[in-house]
Amino acid sequence: MAKKGNRVQVILECTEHKTSGQPGTSRYITTKNKKNNPERMELKKFNAILKKVTVHKEIK
């Protein structure tokens, strides 16, 4: 069997979109190295619905 790697796929979801009251959601899929970054990821990404750069946090 193949050895499992340290890289896992994570989903990033916009934190500002929930408070805006607009329908829909902004999500990105990316990978992270769980050995080097065990805590939850937080990145600034573009939200197409709000048309601006917002903070996206990792969800389960």
PDB file of N, CA, C and O in Angstrom:
ATOM      1  N   MET A   1       0.832  -1.176   0.000  1.00  0.00           N
ATOM      2  CA  MET A   1       0.000   0.000   0.000  1.00  0.00           C
ATOM      3  C   MET A   1       0.885   1.251   0.000  1.00  0.00           C
ATOM      4  O   MET A   1       2.001   1.241   0.519  1.00  0.00           O
ATOM      5  N   ALA A   2       0.371   2.298  -0.580  1.00  0.00           N
ATOM      6  CA  ALA A   2       1.114   3.549  -0.655  1.00  0.00           C
ATOM      7  C   ALA A   2       1.056   4.271   0.688  1.00  0.00           C
ATOM      8  O   ALA A   2       0.069   4.190   1.418  1.00  0.00           O
ATOM      9  N   LYS A   3       2.133   4.973   0.987  1.00  0.00           N
ATOM     10  CA  LYS A   3       2.200   5.744   2.216  1.00  0.00           C
ATOM     11  C   LYS A   3       1.347   6.999   2.074  1.00  0.00           C
ATOM     12  O   LYS A   3       1.366   7.652   1.031  1.00  0.00           O
ATOM     13  N   LYS A   4       0.606   7.333   3.112  1.00  0.00           N
ATOM     14  CA  LYS A   4      -0.205   8.540   3.079  1.00  0.00           C
ATOM     15  C   LYS A   4       0.699   9.745   3.297  1.00  0.00           C
ATOM     16  O   LYS A   4       1.585   9.719   4.151  1.00  0.00           O
ATOM     17  N   GLY A   5       0.476  10.787   2.532  1.00  0.00           N
ATOM     18  CA  GLY A   5       1.292  11.988   2.617  1.00  0.00           C
ATOM     19  C   GLY A   5       0.790  12.948   3.678  1.00  0.00           C
ATOM     20  O   GLY A   5      -0.233  12.717   4.323  1.00  0.00           O
ATOM     21  N   ASN A   6       1.539  14.037   3.841  1.00  0.00           N
ATOM     22  CA  ASN A   6       1.173  15.061   4.807  1.00  0.00           C
ATOM     23  C   ASN A   6       0.233  16.111   4.215  1.00  0.00           C
ATOM     24  O   ASN A   6      -0.328  16.925   4.947  1.00  0.00           O
ATOM     25  N   ARG A   7       0.059  16.093   2.887  1.00  0.00           N
ATOM     26  CA  ARG A   7      -0.787  17.085   2.227  1.00  0.00           C
ATOM     27  C   ARG A   7      -2.250  16.638   2.254  1.00  0.00           C
ATOM     28  O   ARG A   7      -2.576  15.501   1.914  1.00  0.00           O
ATOM     29  N   VAL A   8      -3.119  17.561   2.667  1.00  0.00           N
ATOM     30  CA  VAL A   8      -4.552  17.302   2.702  1.00  0.00           C
ATOM     31  C   VAL A   8      -5.283  18.444   2.002  1.00  0.00           C
ATOM     32  O   VAL A   8      -4.800  19.576   1.972  1.00  0.00           O
ATOM     33  N   GLN A   9      -6.454  18.136   1.439  1.00  0.00           N
ATOM     34  CA  GLN A   9      -7.279  19.170   0.827  1.00  0.00           C
ATOM     35  C   GLN A   9      -8.108  19.852   1.905  1.00  0.00           C
ATOM     36  O   GLN A   9      -8.652  19.193   2.790  1.00  0.00           O
ATOM     37  N   VAL A  10      -8.202  21.174   1.828  1.00  0.00           N
ATOM     38  CA  VAL A  10      -9.010  21.941   2.771  1.00  0.00           C
ATOM     39  C   VAL A  10      -9.931  22.875   1.988  1.00  0.00           C
ATOM     40  O   VAL A  10      -9.643  23.241   0.848  1.00  0.00           O
ATOM     41  N   ILE A  11     -11.032  23.250   2.613  1.00  0.00           N
ATOM     42  CA  ILE A  11     -11.986  24.178   2.014  1.00  0.00           C
ATOM     43  C   ILE A  11     -11.908  25.492   2.778  1.00  0.00           C
ATOM     44  O   ILE A  11     -11.982  25.514   4.007  1.00  0.00           O
ATOM     45  N   LEU A  12     -11.756  26.586   2.036  1.00  0.00           N
ATOM     46  CA  LEU A  12     -11.728  27.919   2.625  1.00  0.00           C
ATOM     47  C   LEU A  12     -13.055  28.603   2.327  1.00  0.00           C
ATOM     48  O   LEU A  12     -13.497  28.626   1.179  1.00  0.00           O
ATOM     49  N   GLU A  13     -13.699  29.164   3.361  1.00  0.00           N
ATOM     50  CA  GLU A  13     -14.997  29.819   3.191  1.00  0.00           C
ATOM     51  C   GLU A  13     -14.913  31.263   3.673  1.00  0.00           C
ATOM     52  O   GLU A  13     -14.252  31.561   4.668  1.00  0.00           O
ATOM     53  N   CYS A  14     -15.584  32.144   2.962  1.00  0.00           N
ATOM     54  CA  CYS A  14     -15.564  33.577   3.282  1.00  0.00           C
ATOM     55  C   CYS A  14     -16.249  33.834   4.627  1.00  0.00           C
ATOM     56  O   CYS A  14     -17.304  33.269   4.916  1.00  0.00           O
ATOM     57  N   THR A  15     -15.634  34.697   5.444  1.00  0.00           N
ATOM     58  CA  THR A  15     -16.210  35.028   6.746  1.00  0.00           C
ATOM     59  C   THR A  15     -17.132  36.247   6.668  1.00  0.00           C
ATOM     60  O   THR A  15     -18.058  36.364   7.470  1.00  0.00           O
ATOM     61  N   GLU A  16     -16.896  37.152   5.722  1.00  0.00           N
ATOM     62  CA  GLU A  16     -17.704  38.376   5.607  1.00  0.00           C
ATOM     63  C   GLU A  16     -19.012  38.152   4.854  1.00  0.00           C
ATOM     64  O   GLU A  16     -19.939  38.952   4.979  1.00  0.00           O
ATOM     65  N   HIS A  17     -19.098  37.085   4.081  1.00  0.00           N
ATOM     66  CA  HIS A  17     -20.276  36.858   3.242  1.00  0.00           C
ATOM     67  C   HIS A  17     -21.522  36.539   4.072  1.00  0.00           C
ATOM     68  O   HIS A  17     -22.632  36.897   3.680  1.00  0.00           O
ATOM     69  N   LYS A  18     -21.348  35.877   5.198  1.00  0.00           N
ATOM     70  CA  LYS A  18     -22.495  35.504   6.033  1.00  0.00           C
ATOM     71  C   LYS A  18     -23.211  36.737   6.583  1.00  0.00           C
ATOM     72  O   LYS A  18     -24.438  36.750   6.692  1.00  0.00           O
ATOM     73  N   THR A  19     -22.445  37.771   6.929  1.00  0.00           N
ATOM     74  CA  THR A  19     -23.027  38.972   7.521  1.00  0.00           C
ATOM     75  C   THR A  19     -23.581  39.936   6.477  1.00  0.00           C
ATOM     76  O   THR A  19     -24.304  40.869   6.828  1.00  0.00           O
ATOM     77  N   SER A  20     -23.254  39.728   5.194  1.00  0.00           N
ATOM     78  CA  SER A  20     -23.698  40.655   4.151  1.00  0.00           C
ATOM     79  C   SER A  20     -25.183  40.489   3.820  1.00  0.00           C
ATOM     80  O   SER A  20     -25.815  41.431   3.344  1.00  0.00           O
ATOM     81  N   GLY A  21     -25.741  39.312   4.064  1.00  0.00           N
ATOM     82  CA  GLY A  21     -27.155  39.074   3.792  1.00  0.00           C
ATOM     83  C   GLY A  21     -27.454  38.678   2.359  1.00  0.00           C
ATOM     84  O   GLY A  21     -28.619  38.501   2.003  1.00  0.00           O
ATOM     85  N   GLN A  22     -26.427  38.534   1.528  1.00  0.00           N
ATOM     86  CA  GLN A  22     -26.635  38.131   0.134  1.00  0.00           C
ATOM     87  C   GLN A  22     -26.656  36.608   0.037  1.00  0.00           C
ATOM     88  O   GLN A  22     -25.985  35.927   0.813  1.00  0.00           O
ATOM     89  N   PRO A  23     -27.430  36.065  -0.921  1.00  0.00           N
ATOM     90  CA  PRO A  23     -27.472  34.615  -1.072  1.00  0.00           C
ATOM     91  C   PRO A  23     -26.179  34.072  -1.665  1.00  0.00           C
ATOM     92  O   PRO A  23     -25.417  34.803  -2.299  1.00  0.00           O
ATOM     93  N   GLY A  24     -25.942  32.785  -1.453  1.00  0.00           N
ATOM     94  CA  GLY A  24     -24.751  32.137  -1.997  1.00  0.00           C
ATOM     95  C   GLY A  24     -23.609  32.145  -0.996  1.00  0.00           C
ATOM     96  O   GLY A  24     -23.746  32.638   0.124  1.00  0.00           O
ATOM     97  N   THR A  25     -22.468  31.585  -1.422  1.00  0.00           N
ATOM     98  CA  THR A  25     -21.297  31.545  -0.571  1.00  0.00           C
ATOM     99  C   THR A  25     -20.051  31.498  -1.441  1.00  0.00           C
ATOM    100  O   THR A  25     -20.096  31.038  -2.581  1.00  0.00           O
ATOM    101  N   SER A  26     -18.944  31.975  -0.898  1.00  0.00           N
ATOM    102  CA  SER A  26     -17.673  31.978  -1.613  1.00  0.00           C
ATOM    103  C   SER A  26     -16.760  30.944  -0.968  1.00  0.00           C
ATOM    104  O   SER A  26     -16.410  31.070   0.206  1.00  0.00           O
ATOM    105  N   ARG A  27     -16.369  29.916  -1.732  1.00  0.00           N
ATOM    106  CA  ARG A  27     -15.502  28.856  -1.215  1.00  0.00           C
ATOM    107  C   ARG A  27     -14.380  28.578  -2.188  1.00  0.00           C
ATOM    108  O   ARG A  27     -14.561  28.655  -3.403  1.00  0.00           O
ATOM    109  N   TYR A  28     -13.212  28.251  -1.646  1.00  0.00           N
ATOM    110  CA  TYR A  28     -12.054  27.839  -2.424  1.00  0.00           C
ATOM    111  C   TYR A  28     -11.561  26.509  -1.880  1.00  0.00           C
ATOM    112  O   TYR A  28     -11.662  26.255  -0.680  1.00  0.00           O
ATOM    113  N   ILE A  29     -11.022  25.648  -2.760  1.00  0.00           N
ATOM    114  CA  ILE A  29     -10.408  24.391  -2.353  1.00  0.00           C
ATOM    115  C   ILE A  29      -8.919  24.512  -2.597  1.00  0.00           C
ATOM    116  O   ILE A  29      -8.496  24.912  -3.682  1.00  0.00           O
ATOM    117  N   THR A  30      -8.116  24.169  -1.596  1.00  0.00           N
ATOM    118  CA  THR A  30      -6.663  24.222  -1.706  1.00  0.00           C
ATOM    119  C   THR A  30      -6.063  23.091  -0.892  1.00  0.00           C
ATOM    120  O   THR A  30      -6.790  22.339  -0.242  1.00  0.00           O
ATOM    121  N   THR A  31      -4.743  22.963  -0.921  1.00  0.00           N
ATOM    122  CA  THR A  31      -4.076  21.937  -0.121  1.00  0.00           C
ATOM    123  C   THR A  31      -3.166  22.600   0.896  1.00  0.00           C
ATOM    124  O   THR A  31      -2.712  23.728   0.704  1.00  0.00           O
ATOM    125  N   LYS A  32      -2.906  21.884   1.978  1.00  0.00           N
ATOM    126  CA  LYS A  32      -1.954  22.366   2.970  1.00  0.00           C
ATOM    127  C   LYS A  32      -1.193  21.188   3.532  1.00  0.00           C
ATOM    128  O   LYS A  32      -1.665  20.052   3.496  1.00  0.00           O
ATOM    129  N   ASN A  33      -0.012  21.466   4.051  1.00  0.00           N
ATOM    130  CA  ASN A  33       0.816  20.464   4.689  1.00  0.00           C
ATOM    131  C   ASN A  33       0.446  20.446   6.171  1.00  0.00           C
ATOM    132  O   ASN A  33       0.771  21.379   6.906  1.00  0.00           O
ATOM    133  N   LYS A  34      -0.236  19.380   6.609  1.00  0.00           N
ATOM    134  CA  LYS A  34      -0.730  19.344   7.987  1.00  0.00           C
ATOM    135  C   LYS A  34       0.387  19.203   9.018  1.00  0.00           C
ATOM    136  O   LYS A  34       0.176  19.484  10.198  1.00  0.00           O
ATOM    137  N   LYS A  35       1.566  18.773   8.591  1.00  0.00           N
ATOM    138  CA  LYS A  35       2.694  18.661   9.510  1.00  0.00           C
ATOM    139  C   LYS A  35       3.297  20.037   9.815  1.00  0.00           C
ATOM    140  O   LYS A  35       3.662  20.321  10.955  1.00  0.00           O
ATOM    141  N   ASN A  36       3.398  20.888   8.782  1.00  0.00           N
ATOM    142  CA  ASN A  36       3.970  22.228   8.968  1.00  0.00           C
ATOM    143  C   ASN A  36       2.948  23.237   9.467  1.00  0.00           C
ATOM    144  O   ASN A  36       3.308  24.185  10.164  1.00  0.00           O
ATOM    145  N   ASN A  37       1.671  23.048   9.119  1.00  0.00           N
ATOM    146  CA  ASN A  37       0.599  23.983   9.493  1.00  0.00           C
ATOM    147  C   ASN A  37      -0.554  23.230  10.143  1.00  0.00           C
ATOM    148  O   ASN A  37      -1.581  23.020   9.497  1.00  0.00           O
ATOM    149  N   PRO A  38      -0.416  22.817  11.404  1.00  0.00           N
ATOM    150  CA  PRO A  38      -1.497  22.046  12.035  1.00  0.00           C
ATOM    151  C   PRO A  38      -2.732  22.883  12.366  1.00  0.00           C
ATOM    152  O   PRO A  38      -3.827  22.330  12.466  1.00  0.00           O
ATOM    153  N   GLU A  39      -2.588  24.207  12.539  1.00  0.00           N
ATOM    154  CA  GLU A  39      -3.730  25.048  12.880  1.00  0.00           C
ATOM    155  C   GLU A  39      -4.547  25.362  11.626  1.00  0.00           C
ATOM    156  O   GLU A  39      -4.126  25.078  10.505  1.00  0.00           O
ATOM    157  N   ARG A  40      -5.711  25.948  11.837  1.00  0.00           N
ATOM    158  CA  ARG A  40      -6.592  26.263  10.705  1.00  0.00           C
ATOM    159  C   ARG A  40      -6.025  27.399   9.868  1.00  0.00           C
ATOM    160  O   ARG A  40      -5.461  28.364  10.383  1.00  0.00           O
ATOM    161  N   MET A  41      -6.195  27.250   8.568  1.00  0.00           N
ATOM    162  CA  MET A  41      -5.650  28.193   7.605  1.00  0.00           C
ATOM    163  C   MET A  41      -6.558  29.413   7.456  1.00  0.00           C
ATOM    164  O   MET A  41      -7.777  29.303   7.587  1.00  0.00           O
ATOM    165  N   GLU A  42      -5.961  30.583   7.180  1.00  0.00           N
ATOM    166  CA  GLU A  42      -6.711  31.814   6.972  1.00  0.00           C
ATOM    167  C   GLU A  42      -5.998  32.616   5.892  1.00  0.00           C
ATOM    168  O   GLU A  42      -4.853  33.029   6.076  1.00  0.00           O
ATOM    169  N   LEU A  43      -6.674  32.838   4.759  1.00  0.00           N
ATOM    170  CA  LEU A  43      -6.077  33.548   3.628  1.00  0.00           C
ATOM    171  C   LEU A  43      -7.014  34.628   3.127  1.00  0.00           C
ATOM    172  O   LEU A  43      -8.229  34.543   3.308  1.00  0.00           O
ATOM    173  N   LYS A  44      -6.441  35.653   2.490  1.00  0.00           N
ATOM    174  CA  LYS A  44      -7.240  36.663   1.806  1.00  0.00           C
ATOM    175  C   LYS A  44      -7.427  36.205   0.368  1.00  0.00           C
ATOM    176  O   LYS A  44      -6.457  35.985  -0.358  1.00  0.00           O
ATOM    177  N   LYS A  45      -8.691  36.063  -0.035  1.00  0.00           N
ATOM    178  CA  LYS A  45      -9.030  35.628  -1.393  1.00  0.00           C
ATOM    179  C   LYS A  45     -10.130  36.543  -1.935  1.00  0.00           C
ATOM    180  O   LYS A  45     -10.797  37.249  -1.178  1.00  0.00           O
ATOM    181  N   PHE A  46     -10.307  36.518  -3.258  1.00  0.00           N
ATOM    182  CA  PHE A  46     -11.319  37.346  -3.899  1.00  0.00           C
ATOM    183  C   PHE A  46     -12.698  36.702  -3.792  1.00  0.00           C
ATOM    184  O   PHE A  46     -12.875  35.523  -4.096  1.00  0.00           O
ATOM    185  N   ASN A  47     -13.660  37.493  -3.357  1.00  0.00           N
ATOM    186  CA  ASN A  47     -15.053  37.059  -3.290  1.00  0.00           C
ATOM    187  C   ASN A  47     -15.776  37.688  -4.476  1.00  0.00           C
ATOM    188  O   ASN A  47     -15.962  38.904  -4.514  1.00  0.00           O
ATOM    189  N   ALA A  48     -16.184  36.868  -5.443  1.00  0.00           N
ATOM    190  CA  ALA A  48     -16.805  37.361  -6.673  1.00  0.00           C
ATOM    191  C   ALA A  48     -18.191  37.954  -6.423  1.00  0.00           C
ATOM    192  O   ALA A  48     -18.615  38.842  -7.163  1.00  0.00           O
ATOM    193  N   ILE A  49     -18.894  37.492  -5.414  1.00  0.00           N
ATOM    194  CA  ILE A  49     -20.237  37.992  -5.142  1.00  0.00           C
ATOM    195  C   ILE A  49     -20.170  39.389  -4.528  1.00  0.00           C
ATOM    196  O   ILE A  49     -20.938  40.272  -4.909  1.00  0.00           O
ATOM    197  N   LEU A  50     -19.256  39.591  -3.580  1.00  0.00           N
ATOM    198  CA  LEU A  50     -19.078  40.907  -2.966  1.00  0.00           C
ATOM    199  C   LEU A  50     -18.165  41.813  -3.786  1.00  0.00           C
ATOM    200  O   LEU A  50     -18.100  43.019  -3.547  1.00  0.00           O
ATOM    201  N   LYS A  51     -17.464  41.231  -4.747  1.00  0.00           N
ATOM    202  CA  LYS A  51     -16.538  41.941  -5.636  1.00  0.00           C
ATOM    203  C   LYS A  51     -15.426  42.669  -4.876  1.00  0.00           C
ATOM    204  O   LYS A  51     -15.107  43.822  -5.166  1.00  0.00           O
ATOM    205  N   LYS A  52     -14.843  41.963  -3.892  1.00  0.00           N
ATOM    206  CA  LYS A  52     -13.698  42.504  -3.162  1.00  0.00           C
ATOM    207  C   LYS A  52     -12.927  41.364  -2.508  1.00  0.00           C
ATOM    208  O   LYS A  52     -13.406  40.231  -2.450  1.00  0.00           O
ATOM    209  N   VAL A  53     -11.743  41.671  -2.023  1.00  0.00           N
ATOM    210  CA  VAL A  53     -10.902  40.687  -1.349  1.00  0.00           C
ATOM    211  C   VAL A  53     -11.346  40.590   0.107  1.00  0.00           C
ATOM    212  O   VAL A  53     -11.460  41.601   0.801  1.00  0.00           O
ATOM    213  N   THR A  54     -11.597  39.357   0.564  1.00  0.00           N
ATOM    214  CA  THR A  54     -12.058  39.136   1.936  1.00  0.00           C
ATOM    215  C   THR A  54     -11.241  38.010   2.570  1.00  0.00           C
ATOM    216  O   THR A  54     -10.498  37.301   1.892  1.00  0.00           O
ATOM    217  N   VAL A  55     -11.394  37.868   3.872  1.00  0.00           N
ATOM    218  CA  VAL A  55     -10.707  36.804   4.606  1.00  0.00           C
ATOM    219  C   VAL A  55     -11.498  35.513   4.465  1.00  0.00           C
ATOM    220  O   VAL A  55     -12.707  35.487   4.699  1.00  0.00           O
ATOM    221  N   HIS A  56     -10.814  34.444   4.082  1.00  0.00           N
ATOM    222  CA  HIS A  56     -11.412  33.117   3.968  1.00  0.00           C
ATOM    223  C   HIS A  56     -10.741  32.211   5.000  1.00  0.00           C
ATOM    224  O   HIS A  56      -9.514  32.145   5.074  1.00  0.00           O
ATOM    225  N   LYS A  57     -11.561  31.511   5.798  1.00  0.00           N
ATOM    226  CA  LYS A  57     -11.037  30.615   6.829  1.00  0.00           C
ATOM    227  C   LYS A  57     -11.347  29.171   6.482  1.00  0.00           C
ATOM    228  O   LYS A  57     -12.327  28.866   5.802  1.00  0.00           O
ATOM    229  N   GLU A  58     -10.490  28.300   6.967  1.00  0.00           N
ATOM    230  CA  GLU A  58     -10.656  26.861   6.731  1.00  0.00           C
ATOM    231  C   GLU A  58     -11.855  26.346   7.512  1.00  0.00           C
ATOM    232  O   GLU A  58     -12.040  26.666   8.686  1.00  0.00           O
ATOM    233  N   ILE A  59     -12.677  25.530   6.825  1.00  0.00           N
ATOM    234  CA  ILE A  59     -13.797  24.872   7.498  1.00  0.00           C
ATOM    235  C   ILE A  59     -13.531  23.376   7.507  1.00  0.00           C
ATOM    236  O   ILE A  59     -12.644  22.893   6.803  1.00  0.00           O
ATOM    237  N   LYS A  60     -14.294  22.649   8.301  1.00  0.00           N
ATOM    238  CA  LYS A  60     -14.082  21.206   8.426  1.00  0.00           C
ATOM    239  C   LYS A  60     -14.440  20.482   7.169  1.00  0.00           C
ATOM    240  O   LYS A  60     -14.319  19.259   7.105  1.00  0.00           O
TER     241      LYS A  60
END
